[in-house]
Amino acid sequence: MAQSLLDENEGEYSGPVVYLDDIQNKSGVGNQLFATFQAKVKEGLNRSGRISIVDASSEQALQNEAQRRNSGVAVTSSSLFDKVKSLGADYILKFALVSESHERIVPEKSTGSVGKFIDALGGSDPYYKSTISLSVDVVSIKKGTVVRSKTYTCSGNSKSDTSWEDAASKAMDDVSTYALWTADYLSPLSGEILKIESVNKRKTKAETVIVNIGSRKKLRRYEYMYVYTVVDIAGEQSTRQIGELRVKEVLSPNRSLCEVKDGEKEILECSKKNVAMIVKSN
């Protein structure tokens, strides 16, 4: 491989500090379902392991600020920013449960022997389908503006038509994943491919590679990484995406084994030509 572009012996990984603002319920769902939503948000953020979270409910000054906002008392943005900044936070996260809708589904009765078998298993029983919408805003303390705004939709089905809340609870299972993605966006990882670990039988495609990122930077199994090469465009360096990896196993603090999911041929060719390949998490 080409000479390393990145120093893997840098200090212990330290991700951004994030202030989780008071999570909002704009949907009108009951307290129990909203509590599930709140728990799923925090679960996803904690799963990342790459950010430090300051929760409004755990800081009295910020809790008072949240209560004032919820009561309709005007609060200047500078007031909130100053308090959050004093805690060393880099970002403010604003999650909201925007809406929930549900409908009762009555499947059509199946026909034939296969249909009768499906009916016997309850495959044609009525059930509820719930769809929820959530929003996530990321505010940069340094810039003082929203730097990312996303809306996600999740859906879930109940096992029967006795309770639409069961379907809504199922829909919220995906909330944890979207919170995890938000945390990963705030804490991108970068490294490089060190070597091709295995190729296909015809030796035309890279199947697995070793990258110089591991447990020290909180890389997770099954996480996706994107592969780039550095190209020169009119005297300026830029990157070009050539492939995609999925982490198969975290081997050590600074090493992981990854499956090549896209760009198998080009990654192998770059390795043969001693071209450095950078990997990034997003």
Secondary structure, DSSP 4 states (H G I P E B T S, - for coil): -PPPSS-TTSSPP---EEEEPPPEE-S---HHHHHHHHHHHHHHHHHH-SSEEEEGGG-HHHHHHHHHHHTT----HHHHHHHHHHTT-SEEEEEEEEEEEEEEE-PPPP-HHHHHHHHHTTTTS-EEEEEEEEEEEEEETTTTEEEEEEEEEEEEE-SSSS-HHHHHHHHGGGHHHHHHHHHHHHS--EEEEEEEEEE-TTS-SEEEEEES--GGGT--TT-EEEEEEEEEETTEEEEEEEEEEEEEEEEETTEEEEEEEE-HHHHHHHHHTT--EEEE--
